[in-house]
Amino acid sequence: MSDKNKVEIRNPANPSQIVGSFPTTPEGDVSKMMETARKAQVAWAKVPQPERGKQLDAFLNGLEARLDDIATSITREMGKLLGESKGEVNKALGEGRAMVRRSSAPIGEVLPSQKPDTVVYSTRRPRGVIVGINPWNFPFSTPIRKTIPALLFGNAIVLKPSVSTPGAAFIMQEVADATLPKGLFQIAYGSGGLGTALTGAQGVDAISFTGSVGTGRIVAQAAAANLTEISLELGGKNPVILNDATDLDAALDQIYAAAFAVCGQRCTAISRVIVRRELEAAVVDGLAKRARAANPGDGMDAATTLSPLMGKTALDDVAGFVDRARAAGANVAAGGERIDQNGGYFYAATILSDVTANMEVAREEVFGPVLAVIAYDDIDEAMHICNDIEFGLAACLYSEQTPLVDRFIAEVESGMIHVNCGSFPEDHAPFVGVKNSSLGVGGSNGPSTLHFYTQEHTVFRKGKA
């Protein structure tokens, strides 16, 4: 295959290093891939669901055997710390196994009939062929979140990894070829034109997309043209309200970790600390000390605690947010500068104080190592700041006051609600958002996956037993 049909991947910590080269999928191959997927899916749907679960266990075991290869690929391609990459792989395998344990769970219900000698019940069938479009920041866990429920419930899947971080998906293909029926799992790798071809292809029964709001809108439009079922997992501007804490240092440790893991390049990363004014100075000081202690470097180096950003565009975007925040009156308590190291895309861990709720940095997703601190005087103000944005993915509260906790759980406009803990989801729990953070039935983790990856049918059966 000629070089023009391959994509070279470079290390974001040192862009002079080429860490991989991967073959692209011609857009003209999409229709054939759909035919292959449909043929495999028809046969797979006839396999009893518990047996499908057993085969998926073998698939997950095969992936676990490649854990080091997958984690190394993730770190070399997108920069995150090797420990974070191994954590991603382990967590994804845990999520996959939690889903497989649902292989014998009920998939319908019996209803009372209005007529004698009649049974009414609902059941569910596989949708068919799923297209899964994935982001660059979690190149293994997001594909697993789409692949395992899709296959468990009897579908085939065509998976498009990010053009920037394909290595993990190609390893998934190798393991799938060794453990699953041919054609059931396929990788389609390429740039935006390939994504357009996939989302608009005939024979696609559902599309699961994870990425930006802007691209999500494009995917939704493509799906609407064919009336294709969609699940969109989009951006976030995740707040923590810090009202009171028995151990402030422990709370700040958790908040800092939730904000700066993966260099802030997580859709569930904390990016706003909405703090009671009496605690503002201590919180800014504590977070700034932690940020100044960060050690930027290559994710393969065990001494590194702050990984690079994904690329030059990401670095320029983050720097622009901070520069505009300064101009708007925010104070840089720590960081606020690019870091010159091997030509890598490094930006210092940054704490912004004196931020007001109407500033851009308090409302828009930065997707980098920037944490904005906003003070409030009463809880009504805090809740307003928390909810007055377009996103609603994850939100946190630190408080030991039961009435406040109850109010937060009842009123916060967020799909995932954390109390006295950071914004890290658990393996078996639904990963959900509201507002512009999500569209459609949840497509990853938990019981709601059944509703996306299957179609409901109602049966009316008359006749005496």
N, C-alpha and C positions, 0 to 999 in steps of 0.2 A: 504494500500500500504506500502511495507517495506521501511525502511530508505534508502536502496541502490537505490531506485527509486525516491528519492527526493534530491534536492539541498538546502543546508543551505546557507543563505546569511548573511554576517557579516557587521557591521558598519565600514567603513574605517576610521572613526574618533576614533573608539575604537573597535578594532577587536575582543575583548573578548565578545562583544554583538552580539547575533544572532537576526537578525531583520526579518527573514522570512524563510519559508521552502516551496518549490514548487515542484509539481510532474513533472517528465520528461516524454517525449513522446517516446515510443519505436520506433526505426527506422523501424520496421516491420509494424507500423501503417500508414506509409506515403502513401502507395498505396491506402488504404481505405480512407484516408483523401482526396486524389485527386479525388476519385470517388464521395465522398460526395460533394466536392466543385463543380465538373462538373455538378452534378444533380441540385444543387442550382443555379448555374450560368445560366443554360439553361432557367429556369423559370424566373430568375431575369432580363435577357436580354429582355424579352417580356414586362416588365413593362416600360411604357413611361418614358423617361429620366427626365422630370420635376417632375413626381411622385416619381422617385427614389430620387430626390433631397429632397423632403418633408420627406421621410423616413430617410434620412441621417441627416436632421435637428433634427429629434426626437432622433437619436443616439447621436448627438453632445450635445443636451440638457441633455440627460441622463448622459453623461460624465461630463458636467458642474456641475451637481448636486453632483458629486463625486470629485470635484476639490480638496478639502482638503485631501481626502484619497489618491488621485493620487500624489499630491505634497509631502505629508509626506512619501509616499513609495519611491519616487525618492530620497529625501534627506537621508533617512535612508540607502538606498542601495548603492548610489554612492557618497554621501557626500556633494553635492552642497548646497549652502545656501537655506533655506526654501523660502526666497523671490525670489531667482532665480528659484526654482522649481515651485512656483506659477506662475512666469512670463512665464516659459516654457509652462505650461498648458494653460494659457490664450492666449498666442501667437499661440499655436497649434490650439486651438479652433477658433481663428480668421482666421488662414490660412484655416482651414476646411470650415468655413462659406464662405470665399471668393471663395473657389472652388465650393461650392454648388450653389453660385449665378451664376455660369456658366452653370447651368442645362438647360437653354433655349437658350444658345448661338448657333450660326450656327456651324455645324459640317461638312460642305461640300461646294462645289461651283458649279455653272452652267457654262459650257464652250460653246463657239460657235462651232457648228458642221460644218464639211466640206461637209455634205450631206444635201439635202433638206428633209424637214419633219422629221428631226431627232433632238432629244435632247440629249445632252451629259452632264452628271453631275457626280460629285464624292460624295460619302457618306462614312461613317465609321461605322464599327461594333466592338463590344467588342472583345478583344483578347481571353478571356476565363478565364483561371485560372492563377492567379498571385502568385508568391512566393516573399515575402518581407523579407529580412534579415536585421536586425537592429543592431546598435552599442549600447554600454552601456552608452554613455555620454548624450544622449537625448532620454531616454527610452519611452517618450510619444510623443514628437513632430515628431520624425522621423517615427514612426509607423503611426501617423495620416497623414503625408505627403504621405505615400504610400496607406493607406487604403481609404481615402475619394475619391481621383480621380479614384482609381481602381473600387470602387463600383459605383460611380456616372456614369461612362461610361459603366456599365453593366457587370463587371467582378465579380468573386469571388476571395478571397484572403486567402492564408495560410501564417500567419505571424510568423516569428521566432524572438523572442526577444533575447537580449544578455543573456547569461547564468548568468551574474553578476547582471543584473537589470531587473528582469522579472515582478515585481509587477504591474507596470502600465499596461502592456499588459494583465495580467490576469484580471484586473478591466475592461479593454476594452472588454474582452470576456464576462464578466458578463453583461455589458450593452448591448452588441450586442445580447446576448441571449434573452434579454427582449424587444428589439426594432427592430431587423432585422430578415429576414427569416433564418431558421435553416440551417447551413452548409455554409452560405455565407461568414462568417468570422470565421476562426479557428486559434487557437494558437498551434504551434508546439514548444515545449521547450526542449532544451537539448544542448549538447556540439557539437564539430566540426563534429563528425560522422553524427549527424542528419542533419547538414547543407549540407553535401555531399549528403545524401540521398534525400534531398529536391531539390537541384539544378540539380541532375541527374535523377529525377523521370520522368517517362513517364506521359504525360498529362499536363505538365507545359508549358504554352504558353508564359510567360514572367517572368523575374527575375529582381527585383529591389533590389540592394545591396548598403548599406552604410557602409563604414569601411576603412580599411587600403589598401594601394596599393598592398601589397603582397597578401592579401586574395582576393582582387578584381581580380587579375590575375588568381587565382585558380577558382573563380566563372566564369570568362570569358571562361576558358578552358572547364569547365563542360557544360556551355551553348552552346559552339561551337559544342560539340559532338552531341547535339540534334537540332542544328540550332535554338536555343531558343533566342528570343529577350531579350536584356539586357539593363539595365541602371545602371551604376556604379557611385556612388558619393564617392570620395576618399579623399586623404589628401590635405594639404595645407602648405605653408610656406609664410604666408601673409605679405606683406610689407606695410609700410606707408612711403611715401616721404614727409618729412617736410621741405619745402622750405622757406615759410614765413607764418606768422600768425598775424592777427590784435590783437588777444588776445592769447598769447602763453599759459598762464595758462589754459584757456578753452580748447585749443587744447590738452594739455597734460592730462587733465582730461579725455577727450574722448579717447585718445590713451591708457591711463592706463586701463580704463574700458574695452576697446576692447581686451586688452592683457590678463588681469587677471580675467575676469569673468569666472566662473566655474573652477577656478584655472588653467586657460590656456588650459583646456581640451575641446576646441572647434575647429572644423576643420576650422572655419573662424576667429580664434583668430589672432590678430596682433602679430607677433613674430620677426619682423625686423623693426627698425626705421632707415630709411636712411635719415640722416639729413645734411643740409647745414653746412659746417664746422664752419662758423661764429656763428651758434646757438648750436654747439655740447655741449659745457660746460654747458650752461643753461638748455639744454634738459636733459642731464645726471643727473644734480643736481636735477631738478624738478621731474624726474621719480624716482630717488633714494629716495627722501623725501617721496613720495607717497608709495613706496614699504616698507620702514621702518615703516610706520604707519599702515601697515596691521596687523590685529588681527586674528591669526589662531585659529580654534576651530571647534567644532561640528556644522554642518549646521543648527541644530535645535535651537541653541543658537542665540538669536537676536543680541548679541554683536559681533558675528563672522563676519569677513570680508574676510577671506581667508580660503577656504574649503580644505579638504585633497585631496590627489591624490587617484586614484581608488584602488590601491593595492600596495603590496611590489614590484612587477615587475615594475610598473610605477614609483615608488619612486626611485628604483635603476637606472632606465633608465635616469631619469631627473638628478640625482646626477652625473651619468657618463658623460652626456653631459657637465655639468658645469665643472667637473674636467678636462676633455679633453680640454675645451675652455681655462681654466687657463693655462694649459700646453702649449697651442699654442700661448699664449701671451695676451689673453683677461684679462681685469681688472674687478674684481667684485666690482661694485660701491655700491651694496646693496644685501643683502641675501647671496646666495651661500652656504647654509648649511641645513642639515636636522634639524627638530624640534622634540624634544622628548616630546611627550604629549599623555599620555594614550595608548602608543603603536601604535598610529595612523600614517597614512602615510602622514606626513606633510613635506613640503619643503618650505623654506622661499621664499617670492616674491623676484625675483632676477633680477637685472639690470646689464648687461655686457657692458662695454665700451671698446674702443680700439679694437673693432672687425673688422676684414677684411673680404671682400666678399668671400674669398676662404676657410674660416674656416668651419668646420663641422657644428658648431652651427648656422652659417649664411645660411646653405644650406639644412639641414635636419630638418624634423618635430620633435620638442622636445615634444610637447603635454603636457606642464606643465607650471608652473609659471616662465618662463624665457623669458626675452626680451633683444635682442641684438641690440646695437646701432652702426651704421656704418656711418662714415662721408664721405661726397663727396665734390668735389671742383666745379664741373659744372654739368649742368642738363644732358648732354650726359652720364656722368659717372653714375649719379643716375638712369637713365633709364636702363642702362646696368646692374647694380647691381640688380635692380628690376626684370628684365626679365630673368636673367641668372641662372635659376633654373628649375627643372623638373616640378614644380607645377604651377598652375594658377587658384586658386579659388577666392580669394578676394584680392583687392589691394586698397590703399587709397592714396590720395594726399591732402596736406594742402598747399594752395596757393591762393592768390588773383589776380594772374597774368593771365589774360584771355588766352594769347597765350600758356602759359604753361599748363593750364587746358585743352585746346583743344588738345594739343599734347599728354598729358597723356591719355585722353579718346581714342584717335586714335591709340596709340602705345602700351599701357600696355597690357601684355599678361595675362589677367585675365578674368574669366567669370563674376564676379561681381565687379563693379568699383564704388568706393566711393570718392566723392570730398568734402573736408571740413566736414567730419563726420566719425564716427567709422564704423567698419565692421559688422554692424547688419542689416540683410535683413528685408524687409517688408513683410507683410502677403500675399499680392496678387501678388508679383513679382516672376519671375522665379528664382529658386535657381540653378545656373549653374556654371560649371567650364570648363577649357580648359587644354590641355596638360595632365599630369598624374593625374590631379585632377578629371577627369571625362571621361566616355566613354558611348556612346549611346545617344539617345534623352533624354532630361531632364525628369525625372520621378517625380518631386515634384514641386508644385506651378506653377501657371500661365498657359497660353494657350498651352505651349509645352507639357503639360501632355497629351493632347488629342492625340498627335502623338505617345506617348509610349503606352498608355493603349487601343488604338483602332487600327484597321487595315483598311487601305484605300481601297476602291473599286470604280471602274469607271463603269458607266452605259451608254450604247449607246442604246437609245430607239427610234425606227422608227415608225411612224404612225401619221396620222393627228389627231388633237384634235377633 
